[in-house]
Every structure is written in structure tokens, then in C-alpha cells.
Amino acid sequence: MIDLRSDTITKPTRGMLETMFKAEVGDDVYGEDPTTNYLEE
């Protein structure tokens, strides 16, 4: 069970961590974040 009351209670699983480490990130203000760009299309 995942407790979503607070971000300090729920610890990420190995799969969550792997996904976060693989995520492409960038500055959304300068149009450099591919996920934000995709969602805004």
C-alpha cells in the first residue's frame, strides 16, 4: 500500500527510482523539458 498523505512517508520503490533516474529533464521555461513540451502539444 502506498500512503499518499505526505511525501515524507512513502518511500520510492526500486522501479520508481530507476524511472526517475532515467527521466529526461530540462528547464520548462526555456522549452528544454521534453515531458512538459509533449504535454503542452
PyMOL Python script that loads the backbone (N, CA, C, O; Angstrom):
from pymol import cmd

cmd.read_pdbstr("""\
ATOM      1  N   MET A   1       0.837  -1.175   0.000  1.00  0.00           N
ATOM      2  CA  MET A   1       0.000   0.000   0.000  1.00  0.00           C
ATOM      3  C   MET A   1       0.887   1.245   0.000  1.00  0.00           C
ATOM      4  O   MET A   1       1.895   1.303   0.704  1.00  0.00           O
ATOM      5  N   ILE A   2       0.503   2.221  -0.786  1.00  0.00           N
ATOM      6  CA  ILE A   2       1.228   3.481  -0.841  1.00  0.00           C
ATOM      7  C   ILE A   2       0.437   4.525  -0.066  1.00  0.00           C
ATOM      8  O   ILE A   2      -0.749   4.732  -0.322  1.00  0.00           O
ATOM      9  N   ASP A   3       1.087   5.172   0.867  1.00  0.00           N
ATOM     10  CA  ASP A   3       0.460   6.210   1.684  1.00  0.00           C
ATOM     11  C   ASP A   3       0.776   7.562   1.061  1.00  0.00           C
ATOM     12  O   ASP A   3       1.924   8.006   1.090  1.00  0.00           O
ATOM     13  N   LEU A   4      -0.225   8.213   0.502  1.00  0.00           N
ATOM     14  CA  LEU A   4      -0.015   9.472  -0.214  1.00  0.00           C
ATOM     15  C   LEU A   4      -0.311  10.710   0.630  1.00  0.00           C
ATOM     16  O   LEU A   4      -0.443  11.810   0.093  1.00  0.00           O
ATOM     17  N   ARG A   5      -0.417  10.534   1.963  1.00  0.00           N
ATOM     18  CA  ARG A   5      -0.694  11.697   2.812  1.00  0.00           C
ATOM     19  C   ARG A   5       0.459  12.681   2.809  1.00  0.00           C
ATOM     20  O   ARG A   5       0.247  13.887   2.938  1.00  0.00           O
ATOM     21  N   SER A   6       1.661  12.188   2.665  1.00  0.00           N
ATOM     22  CA  SER A   6       2.819  13.069   2.713  1.00  0.00           C
ATOM     23  C   SER A   6       3.958  12.462   1.910  1.00  0.00           C
ATOM     24  O   SER A   6       4.111  11.241   1.870  1.00  0.00           O
ATOM     25  N   ASP A   7       4.755  13.305   1.272  1.00  0.00           N
ATOM     26  CA  ASP A   7       5.896  12.801   0.507  1.00  0.00           C
ATOM     27  C   ASP A   7       7.021  12.324   1.407  1.00  0.00           C
ATOM     28  O   ASP A   7       7.995  11.752   0.917  1.00  0.00           O
ATOM     29  N   THR A   8       6.915  12.545   2.709  1.00  0.00           N
ATOM     30  CA  THR A   8       7.961  12.077   3.625  1.00  0.00           C
ATOM     31  C   THR A   8       7.653  10.703   4.189  1.00  0.00           C
ATOM     32  O   THR A   8       8.503  10.103   4.846  1.00  0.00           O
ATOM     33  N   ILE A   9       6.440  10.190   3.943  1.00  0.00           N
ATOM     34  CA  ILE A   9       6.054   8.878   4.469  1.00  0.00           C
ATOM     35  C   ILE A   9       6.362   7.774   3.465  1.00  0.00           C
ATOM     36  O   ILE A   9       6.969   6.761   3.815  1.00  0.00           O
ATOM     37  N   THR A  10       5.942   7.972   2.217  1.00  0.00           N
ATOM     38  CA  THR A  10       6.094   6.947   1.191  1.00  0.00           C
ATOM     39  C   THR A  10       7.509   6.968   0.624  1.00  0.00           C
ATOM     40  O   THR A  10       7.992   7.998   0.153  1.00  0.00           O
ATOM     41  N   LYS A  11       8.152   5.825   0.678  1.00  0.00           N
ATOM     42  CA  LYS A  11       9.496   5.709   0.107  1.00  0.00           C
ATOM     43  C   LYS A  11       9.373   5.120  -1.292  1.00  0.00           C
ATOM     44  O   LYS A  11       8.600   4.184  -1.497  1.00  0.00           O
ATOM     45  N   PRO A  12      10.117   5.646  -2.255  1.00  0.00           N
ATOM     46  CA  PRO A  12      10.018   5.136  -3.620  1.00  0.00           C
ATOM     47  C   PRO A  12      10.551   3.712  -3.729  1.00  0.00           C
ATOM     48  O   PRO A  12      11.513   3.334  -3.060  1.00  0.00           O
ATOM     49  N   THR A  13       9.903   2.937  -4.588  1.00  0.00           N
ATOM     50  CA  THR A  13      10.361   1.578  -4.859  1.00  0.00           C
ATOM     51  C   THR A  13      11.571   1.651  -5.788  1.00  0.00           C
ATOM     52  O   THR A  13      11.899   2.714  -6.313  1.00  0.00           O
ATOM     53  N   ARG A  14      12.220   0.524  -5.980  1.00  0.00           N
ATOM     54  CA  ARG A  14      13.359   0.467  -6.897  1.00  0.00           C
ATOM     55  C   ARG A  14      12.928   0.890  -8.303  1.00  0.00           C
ATOM     56  O   ARG A  14      13.646   1.621  -8.986  1.00  0.00           O
ATOM     57  N   GLY A  15      11.758   0.427  -8.724  1.00  0.00           N
ATOM     58  CA  GLY A  15      11.252   0.787 -10.046  1.00  0.00           C
ATOM     59  C   GLY A  15      11.010   2.275 -10.191  1.00  0.00           C
ATOM     60  O   GLY A  15      11.302   2.861 -11.234  1.00  0.00           O
ATOM     61  N   MET A  16      10.474   2.890  -9.141  1.00  0.00           N
ATOM     62  CA  MET A  16      10.253   4.336  -9.157  1.00  0.00           C
ATOM     63  C   MET A  16      11.574   5.076  -9.281  1.00  0.00           C
ATOM     64  O   MET A  16      11.697   6.013 -10.070  1.00  0.00           O
ATOM     65  N   LEU A  17      12.558   4.655  -8.502  1.00  0.00           N
ATOM     66  CA  LEU A  17      13.869   5.307  -8.541  1.00  0.00           C
ATOM     67  C   LEU A  17      14.520   5.171  -9.909  1.00  0.00           C
ATOM     68  O   LEU A  17      15.085   6.130 -10.434  1.00  0.00           O
ATOM     69  N   GLU A  18      14.438   3.964 -10.490  1.00  0.00           N
ATOM     70  CA  GLU A  18      15.031   3.742 -11.811  1.00  0.00           C
ATOM     71  C   GLU A  18      14.376   4.652 -12.850  1.00  0.00           C
ATOM     72  O   GLU A  18      15.054   5.217 -13.708  1.00  0.00           O
ATOM     73  N   THR A  19      13.060   4.786 -12.763  1.00  0.00           N
ATOM     74  CA  THR A  19      12.343   5.644 -13.701  1.00  0.00           C
ATOM     75  C   THR A  19      12.743   7.100 -13.529  1.00  0.00           C
ATOM     76  O   THR A  19      12.929   7.812 -14.516  1.00  0.00           O
ATOM     77  N   MET A  20      12.878   7.549 -12.286  1.00  0.00           N
ATOM     78  CA  MET A  20      13.288   8.935 -12.035  1.00  0.00           C
ATOM     79  C   MET A  20      14.687   9.204 -12.572  1.00  0.00           C
ATOM     80  O   MET A  20      14.943  10.260 -13.150  1.00  0.00           O
ATOM     81  N   PHE A  21      15.597   8.242 -12.381  1.00  0.00           N
ATOM     82  CA  PHE A  21      16.971   8.444 -12.842  1.00  0.00           C
ATOM     83  C   PHE A  21      17.073   8.459 -14.362  1.00  0.00           C
ATOM     84  O   PHE A  21      17.970   9.093 -14.917  1.00  0.00           O
ATOM     85  N   LYS A  22      16.155   7.761 -15.042  1.00  0.00           N
ATOM     86  CA  LYS A  22      16.179   7.688 -16.497  1.00  0.00           C
ATOM     87  C   LYS A  22      15.409   8.829 -17.160  1.00  0.00           C
ATOM     88  O   LYS A  22      15.512   9.023 -18.372  1.00  0.00           O
ATOM     89  N   ALA A  23      14.649   9.576 -16.385  1.00  0.00           N
ATOM     90  CA  ALA A  23      13.790  10.623 -16.945  1.00  0.00           C
ATOM     91  C   ALA A  23      14.610  11.741 -17.588  1.00  0.00           C
ATOM     92  O   ALA A  23      15.623  12.188 -17.050  1.00  0.00           O
ATOM     93  N   GLU A  24      14.142  12.172 -18.749  1.00  0.00           N
ATOM     94  CA  GLU A  24      14.765  13.316 -19.409  1.00  0.00           C
ATOM     95  C   GLU A  24      14.172  14.576 -18.790  1.00  0.00           C
ATOM     96  O   GLU A  24      12.952  14.723 -18.726  1.00  0.00           O
ATOM     97  N   VAL A  25      15.015  15.467 -18.342  1.00  0.00           N
ATOM     98  CA  VAL A  25      14.529  16.693 -17.712  1.00  0.00           C
ATOM     99  C   VAL A  25      15.213  17.909 -18.322  1.00  0.00           C
ATOM    100  O   VAL A  25      16.275  17.808 -18.935  1.00  0.00           O
ATOM    101  N   GLY A  26      14.590  19.034 -18.141  1.00  0.00           N
ATOM    102  CA  GLY A  26      15.144  20.290 -18.619  1.00  0.00           C
ATOM    103  C   GLY A  26      14.334  21.431 -18.047  1.00  0.00           C
ATOM    104  O   GLY A  26      13.384  21.212 -17.296  1.00  0.00           O
ATOM    105  N   ASP A  27      14.702  22.629 -18.394  1.00  0.00           N
ATOM    106  CA  ASP A  27      14.015  23.821 -17.901  1.00  0.00           C
ATOM    107  C   ASP A  27      12.777  24.069 -18.751  1.00  0.00           C
ATOM    108  O   ASP A  27      12.881  24.337 -19.948  1.00  0.00           O
ATOM    109  N   ASP A  28      11.606  23.979 -18.129  1.00  0.00           N
ATOM    110  CA  ASP A  28      10.374  24.157 -18.893  1.00  0.00           C
ATOM    111  C   ASP A  28      10.178  25.593 -19.371  1.00  0.00           C
ATOM    112  O   ASP A  28       9.531  25.816 -20.394  1.00  0.00           O
ATOM    113  N   VAL A  29      10.721  26.562 -18.653  1.00  0.00           N
ATOM    114  CA  VAL A  29      10.579  27.964 -19.050  1.00  0.00           C
ATOM    115  C   VAL A  29      11.273  28.213 -20.386  1.00  0.00           C
ATOM    116  O   VAL A  29      10.784  28.993 -21.204  1.00  0.00           O
ATOM    117  N   TYR A  30      12.401  27.559 -20.609  1.00  0.00           N
ATOM    118  CA  TYR A  30      13.152  27.728 -21.850  1.00  0.00           C
ATOM    119  C   TYR A  30      12.796  26.671 -22.894  1.00  0.00           C
ATOM    120  O   TYR A  30      13.459  26.567 -23.926  1.00  0.00           O
ATOM    121  N   GLY A  31      11.743  25.880 -22.625  1.00  0.00           N
ATOM    122  CA  GLY A  31      11.303  24.877 -23.588  1.00  0.00           C
ATOM    123  C   GLY A  31      12.237  23.693 -23.700  1.00  0.00           C
ATOM    124  O   GLY A  31      12.268  23.032 -24.737  1.00  0.00           O
ATOM    125  N   GLU A  32      13.005  23.406 -22.648  1.00  0.00           N
ATOM    126  CA  GLU A  32      14.001  22.341 -22.687  1.00  0.00           C
ATOM    127  C   GLU A  32      13.540  21.046 -22.020  1.00  0.00           C
ATOM    128  O   GLU A  32      14.290  20.070 -22.006  1.00  0.00           O
ATOM    129  N   ASP A  33      12.320  21.014 -21.464  1.00  0.00           N
ATOM    130  CA  ASP A  33      11.839  19.808 -20.793  1.00  0.00           C
ATOM    131  C   ASP A  33      10.951  19.025 -21.755  1.00  0.00           C
ATOM    132  O   ASP A  33       9.852  19.475 -22.078  1.00  0.00           O
ATOM    133  N   PRO A  34      11.413  17.853 -22.222  1.00  0.00           N
ATOM    134  CA  PRO A  34      10.667  17.117 -23.232  1.00  0.00           C
ATOM    135  C   PRO A  34       9.285  16.659 -22.759  1.00  0.00           C
ATOM    136  O   PRO A  34       8.353  16.611 -23.562  1.00  0.00           O
ATOM    137  N   THR A  35       9.136  16.328 -21.497  1.00  0.00           N
ATOM    138  CA  THR A  35       7.836  15.886 -20.997  1.00  0.00           C
ATOM    139  C   THR A  35       6.848  17.046 -20.985  1.00  0.00           C
ATOM    140  O   THR A  35       5.706  16.895 -21.419  1.00  0.00           O
ATOM    141  N   THR A  36       7.279  18.190 -20.494  1.00  0.00           N
ATOM    142  CA  THR A  36       6.416  19.370 -20.488  1.00  0.00           C
ATOM    143  C   THR A  36       6.047  19.759 -21.910  1.00  0.00           C
ATOM    144  O   THR A  36       4.893  20.086 -22.187  1.00  0.00           O
ATOM    145  N   ASN A  37       7.011  19.725 -22.805  1.00  0.00           N
ATOM    146  CA  ASN A  37       6.743  20.067 -24.204  1.00  0.00           C
ATOM    147  C   ASN A  37       5.707  19.122 -24.799  1.00  0.00           C
ATOM    148  O   ASN A  37       4.811  19.559 -25.521  1.00  0.00           O
ATOM    149  N   TYR A  38       5.824  17.840 -24.502  1.00  0.00           N
ATOM    150  CA  TYR A  38       4.880  16.842 -25.005  1.00  0.00           C
ATOM    151  C   TYR A  38       3.476  17.110 -24.468  1.00  0.00           C
ATOM    152  O   TYR A  38       2.501  17.072 -25.219  1.00  0.00           O
ATOM    153  N   LEU A  39       3.375  17.383 -23.160  1.00  0.00           N
ATOM    154  CA  LEU A  39       2.068  17.624 -22.551  1.00  0.00           C
ATOM    155  C   LEU A  39       1.421  18.907 -23.060  1.00  0.00           C
ATOM    156  O   LEU A  39       0.195  19.008 -23.106  1.00  0.00           O
ATOM    157  N   GLU A  40       2.234  19.882 -23.441  1.00  0.00           N
ATOM    158  CA  GLU A  40       1.701  21.156 -23.916  1.00  0.00           C
ATOM    159  C   GLU A  40       1.300  21.134 -25.389  1.00  0.00           C
ATOM    160  O   GLU A  40       0.635  22.055 -25.864  1.00  0.00           O
ATOM    161  N   GLU A  41       1.700  20.086 -26.115  1.00  0.00           N
ATOM    162  CA  GLU A  41       1.346  19.995 -27.546  1.00  0.00           C
ATOM    163  C   GLU A  41      -0.137  19.726 -27.725  1.00  0.00           C
ATOM    164  O   GLU A  41      -0.612  19.619 -28.856  1.00  0.00           O
TER     165      GLU A  41
END
""", "prot")
cmd.dss("prot")
cmd.show_as("cartoon", "prot")
cmd.util.cbc("prot")
cmd.orient("prot")
